[in-house]
Amino acid sequence: MPQLIFKGISVDQVKKISTLLVEELAELCQCETDNFTLEIVQSTFVFNDREVQGFPFIEVKWFDRGQEIKDQFANIITKHLQSQGIAELEVAFSVFLASAYYLNGHSFE
């Protein structure tokens, strides 16, 4: 169920990497590709009274899989986005607790 939320990155850039990115992440997480959600947030960034290009930022919402998997996950995302000419980007993880996550009214715990 990892959810990747992209900010400061175009829809076209994410489309170009989406298939291989999700395949590689699914293999790492040992889950199916249909467990992943990719969302591109269309935001307006402002600095000093003018619109500016947003800094590439990817938030990953998921169930914790440990530091080693997290490191590899962030590196895979970085590699794929850098292949699209994005030199710098940030990846941040938000962890869901199984007891606080529900599917059709049933807790994951």
LUMPA-20230 format. One record per residue: residue in three letters; x, y, z of N, C-alpha, C in turn; residue number from 1. Coordinates in Angstrom, 2 decimals, padded with zeros to 5 digits, always signed. Atoms other than C-alpha are relative to their C-alpha. Last residue first. Layout:
<recs>
residuo,nc1,nc2,nc3,cac1,cac2,cac3,cc1,cc2,cc3,num
ALA,X,Y,Z,X,Y,Z,X,Y,Z,NUM
...
</recs>
This chain:
<recs>
residuo,nc1,nc2,nc3,cac1,cac2,cac3,cc1,cc2,cc3,num
GLU,-000.65,+000.70,-001.10,-004.06,-005.05,+013.15,-000.82,-001.17,+000.45,109
PHE,-001.06,+000.87,+000.50,-005.07,-003.90,+009.68,+000.68,-000.77,+001.12,108
SER,-001.37,-000.37,-000.30,-008.28,-002.52,+011.14,+000.98,-000.99,-000.58,107
HIS,-000.75,+001.00,-000.78,-011.56,-003.34,+009.44,+001.45,+000.43,+000.15,106
GLY,+000.42,+000.02,-001.40,-014.03,-000.66,+008.33,+000.73,-000.98,+000.88,105
ASN,+001.42,+000.38,-000.11,-013.67,-001.33,+004.61,-000.44,-000.18,+001.45,104
LEU,+000.50,+000.32,+001.33,-009.90,-001.15,+004.93,-001.41,-000.52,+000.17,103
TYR,+001.19,+000.83,+000.19,-008.63,+000.53,+008.08,-000.29,-000.20,-001.48,102
TYR,+000.26,+000.07,+001.44,-005.31,+001.95,+009.24,-001.11,-001.02,-000.23,101
ALA,+000.67,-001.25,+000.39,-004.83,+003.13,+012.85,-000.36,+000.02,-001.48,100
SER,+001.19,-000.18,-000.84,-003.95,-000.27,+014.36,-000.81,+001.24,-000.38,99
ALA,+001.01,+000.96,+000.41,-001.59,-000.98,+011.45,-001.29,+000.18,+000.79,98
LEU,+000.08,+001.07,-000.98,+000.31,+002.20,+012.23,-001.12,-000.93,-000.42,97
PHE,+001.33,+000.35,-000.50,+001.04,+004.28,+009.15,+000.15,-001.09,+001.05,96
VAL,+000.31,+001.40,-000.32,+004.54,+005.68,+008.71,-001.43,-000.11,+000.53,95
SER,+001.01,-000.07,-001.06,+005.35,+008.92,+006.91,-000.48,-001.43,+000.23,94
PHE,+000.89,+001.12,-000.29,+008.56,+008.85,+004.89,-000.94,+000.34,+001.14,93
ALA,+000.34,+000.09,-001.42,+010.35,+011.79,+003.31,-001.03,-001.11,+000.19,92
VAL,+000.97,+001.07,-000.24,+012.17,+011.94,-000.04,-000.22,-000.06,+001.51,91
GLU,+000.12,+000.48,-001.38,+013.97,+015.08,-001.18,-001.07,-001.07,+000.06,90
LEU,+001.36,+000.24,-000.46,+015.17,+015.94,-004.65,+000.05,-000.50,+001.43,89
GLU,+000.16,+000.06,-001.46,+018.22,+017.23,-006.47,-001.46,-000.24,+000.33,88
ALA,-001.30,+000.16,-000.65,+019.40,+016.77,-010.07,-000.11,-000.20,+001.51,87
ILE,+000.20,-000.66,-001.30,+016.06,+016.14,-011.74,+001.26,-000.25,+000.82,86
GLY,-000.67,-001.30,-000.04,+017.03,+015.33,-015.32,-000.22,+000.78,+001.28,85
GLN,+000.85,-000.97,+000.68,+014.53,+012.51,-015.84,+000.58,+001.41,+000.07,84
SER,-000.03,+000.38,+001.41,+017.10,+009.83,-014.94,-000.87,+000.92,-000.85,83
GLN,-001.20,-000.60,+000.57,+017.45,+011.74,-011.66,+000.16,-000.39,-001.47,82
LEU,+000.26,-001.41,+000.25,+013.84,+010.82,-010.97,+001.24,+000.71,-000.56,81
HIS,+000.96,-000.14,+001.10,+014.50,+007.10,-011.42,-000.28,+001.47,-000.30,80
LYS,-000.60,+000.45,+001.27,+017.66,+007.07,-009.31,-000.96,+000.25,-001.17,79
THR,-000.99,-000.99,+000.41,+016.09,+009.11,-006.50,+000.59,-000.34,-001.36,78
ILE,+000.74,-001.20,+000.42,+013.05,+006.83,-006.25,+000.97,+001.04,-000.56,77
ILE,+000.68,+000.36,+001.25,+015.30,+003.75,-006.15,-000.77,+001.20,-000.54,76
ASN,-001.00,+000.02,+001.07,+017.56,+005.36,-003.54,-000.62,-000.35,-001.35,75
ALA,-000.34,-001.40,+000.31,+014.59,+006.22,-001.30,+001.01,+000.06,-001.15,74
PHE,+001.20,-000.59,+000.59,+013.35,+002.60,-001.45,+000.30,+001.44,-000.44,73
GLN,+000.05,+000.48,+001.38,+016.86,+001.26,-000.75,-001.17,+000.62,-000.76,72
ASP,-001.15,-000.56,+000.72,+017.19,+003.42,+002.37,-000.04,-000.40,-001.48,71
LYS,+000.27,-001.43,+000.19,+013.69,+002.49,+003.53,+001.12,+000.67,-000.79,70
ILE,+000.97,-000.09,+001.11,+014.39,-001.20,+002.98,-000.31,+001.46,-000.29,69
GLU,-000.68,+000.46,+001.22,+017.53,-000.96,+005.16,-000.92,+000.11,-001.22,68
GLN,-000.90,-001.01,+000.55,+015.79,+001.19,+007.79,+000.65,-000.44,-001.31,67
GLY,-001.37,+000.00,-000.51,+012.87,-001.12,+008.48,+000.91,+000.95,-000.77,66
ARG,-000.65,+001.22,+000.44,+009.67,-001.93,+006.61,+001.46,-000.06,+000.44,65
ASP,-001.45,+000.06,-000.14,+007.39,+000.65,+008.20,+000.55,-001.37,-000.40,64
PHE,-000.28,+000.72,-001.24,+003.85,+000.65,+006.85,+001.50,-000.19,+000.06,63
TRP,-000.06,+001.45,+000.03,+003.58,+003.31,+004.15,+000.04,-000.59,+001.39,62
LYS,+000.84,+000.43,-001.13,+003.23,+006.94,+003.16,-000.09,-001.52,-000.08,61
VAL,+000.39,+001.40,+000.06,+006.09,+008.12,+000.95,-000.78,-000.31,+001.27,60
GLU,+000.38,+000.55,-001.30,+006.41,+011.85,+000.42,-000.46,-001.43,-000.22,59
ILE,+000.82,+001.19,+000.07,+008.33,+012.98,-002.63,-000.26,-000.47,+001.42,58
PHE,+000.20,+000.62,-001.31,+009.72,+016.49,-002.95,-000.96,-001.17,-000.15,57
PRO,+000.51,+001.37,+000.08,+011.12,+018.20,-006.03,-000.01,-000.68,+001.37,56
PHE,-001.10,+000.94,-000.16,+011.60,+021.88,-005.17,-000.57,-001.41,-000.04,55
GLY,-000.11,+000.67,-001.29,+008.75,+023.96,-006.54,+001.18,-000.96,+000.03,54
GLN,+000.04,+001.46,+000.14,+009.29,+026.23,-009.54,+000.18,-000.64,+001.37,53
VAL,-001.29,+000.63,+000.27,+008.60,+029.83,-008.56,-000.23,-001.51,-000.21,52
GLU,+000.08,+001.45,+000.14,+005.59,+032.13,-008.52,+001.36,-000.55,-000.38,51
ARG,+000.16,+000.51,+001.36,+006.34,+035.64,-007.34,-000.09,-001.52,+000.03,50
ASP,+001.07,-000.62,+000.78,+006.11,+037.84,-004.25,-000.14,-000.51,-001.42,49
ASN,-000.27,-001.42,+000.28,+009.45,+036.79,-002.77,-001.00,+000.61,-000.99,48
PHE,-001.16,-000.51,-000.76,+008.77,+033.05,-003.01,+000.23,+001.44,-000.44,47
VAL,-000.22,-001.45,+000.00,+005.58,+031.30,-004.12,+001.21,+000.32,+000.86,46
PHE,-001.01,-000.36,-000.99,+004.90,+027.69,-005.10,+000.31,+001.48,-000.14,45
THR,-000.64,-001.25,+000.38,+001.69,+026.75,-006.87,+000.95,+000.37,+001.12,44
SER,-000.07,-001.08,-000.97,+000.73,+023.13,-006.44,+000.62,+001.24,-000.63,43
GLN,-000.19,-001.23,+000.77,-000.37,+020.31,-008.71,-000.09,+001.17,+000.97,42
VAL,+000.71,-001.16,-000.53,+000.13,+017.23,-006.56,+000.34,+001.22,-000.84,41
ILE,-000.76,-001.21,+000.32,+001.17,+014.14,-008.49,-000.84,+001.19,+000.45,40
GLU,+000.81,-001.21,+000.09,-000.12,+010.94,-006.91,+000.91,+001.19,-000.29,39
LEU,-000.83,-001.15,+000.35,+001.37,+007.48,-007.37,-000.92,+001.20,-000.19,38
THR,+000.74,-001.16,+000.50,-000.42,+004.66,-005.54,+001.01,+001.10,-000.27,37
PHE,-000.59,-001.34,+000.00,+001.21,+001.28,-005.07,-000.96,+001.03,-000.56,36
ASN,+000.04,-000.53,-001.36,-000.43,-002.03,-004.07,+000.46,+001.46,+000.07,35
ASP,+001.27,-000.71,-000.19,-001.15,-002.76,-007.74,-000.20,+000.47,+001.44,34
THR,-000.07,-001.38,+000.50,+002.55,-003.55,-008.21,-001.29,+000.77,+000.23,33
GLU,+000.46,-000.17,+001.37,+002.28,-006.64,-006.00,+000.06,+001.47,-000.42,32
CYS,+001.44,-000.15,+000.12,+004.36,-007.05,-002.86,-000.36,+000.21,-001.47,31
GLN,+000.59,+001.33,+000.12,+007.87,-008.14,-001.90,-001.53,+000.07,+000.04,30
CYS,+000.95,+000.15,-001.11,+008.87,-004.63,-000.79,-000.68,-001.37,+000.02,29
LEU,-000.67,-000.28,-001.28,+011.98,-004.61,-002.99,-000.92,-000.29,+001.18,28
GLU,-000.95,+001.09,-000.23,+010.18,-006.29,-005.89,+000.71,+000.18,+001.34,27
ALA,+000.79,+001.17,-000.37,+007.31,-003.84,-005.55,+000.90,-001.20,+000.27,26
LEU,+000.41,-000.17,-001.40,+009.75,-000.91,-005.57,-000.80,-001.21,+000.49,25
GLU,-001.20,+000.14,-000.85,+011.41,-002.14,-008.78,-000.36,+000.13,+001.49,24
GLU,-000.47,+001.39,+000.08,+008.09,-002.71,-010.55,+001.19,-000.23,+000.93,23
VAL,+000.88,+000.83,-000.83,+006.76,+000.63,-009.29,+000.43,-001.46,-000.04,22
LEU,-000.12,-000.39,-001.41,+009.73,+002.56,-010.65,-000.83,-000.94,+000.88,21
LEU,-001.23,+000.60,-000.53,+009.77,+000.64,-013.95,+000.20,+000.31,+001.48,20
THR,+000.04,+001.46,+000.11,+006.12,+001.45,-014.66,+001.24,-000.64,+000.62,19
SER,+000.97,+000.69,-000.87,+006.03,+005.00,-013.31,+000.07,-001.52,-000.07,18
ILE,-000.70,+000.93,-000.89,+009.24,+006.42,-014.80,-000.95,-000.96,+000.72,17
LYS,-001.12,+000.65,+000.67,+007.87,+008.20,-017.86,+000.69,-001.05,+000.86,16
LYS,+000.49,+001.00,+000.96,+004.53,+008.94,-016.20,+001.15,-000.79,-000.60,15
VAL,+000.42,+001.17,-000.78,+006.28,+010.69,-013.30,-000.52,-001.10,-000.93,14
GLN,-001.20,+000.62,-000.58,+008.16,+013.05,-015.62,-000.37,-001.26,+000.78,13
ASP,-000.75,+000.72,+001.04,+005.01,+013.71,-017.66,+001.24,-000.69,+000.55,12
VAL,+000.73,+001.24,+000.29,+002.98,+014.58,-014.55,+000.77,-000.81,-001.04,11
SER,+001.09,-000.02,+000.97,+005.59,+017.16,-013.62,-000.65,-001.38,-000.17,10
ILE,-000.38,+000.92,+001.06,+007.59,+017.20,-010.41,-001.17,-000.10,-000.96,9
GLY,-001.10,-000.63,+000.73,+007.46,+019.95,-007.78,+000.54,-000.86,-001.12,8
LYS,+000.18,-001.45,+000.07,+005.42,+017.70,-005.50,+001.20,+000.60,-000.73,7
PHE,-001.04,-000.79,+000.66,+005.07,+013.92,-005.80,-000.40,+001.47,-000.01,6
ILE,+000.60,-001.30,+000.33,+003.04,+011.79,-003.40,+001.11,+000.91,-000.49,5
LEU,-001.04,-000.97,+000.32,+004.02,+008.13,-003.26,-000.68,+001.27,-000.47,4
GLN,+000.52,-001.13,+000.77,+001.57,+005.82,-001.49,+001.15,+000.98,-000.20,3
PRO,-000.75,-001.26,+000.00,+002.84,+002.45,-000.32,-000.64,+001.03,-000.93,2
MET,+000.78,-001.19,+000.00,+000.00,+000.00,+000.00,+000.83,+001.27,+000.00,1
</recs>
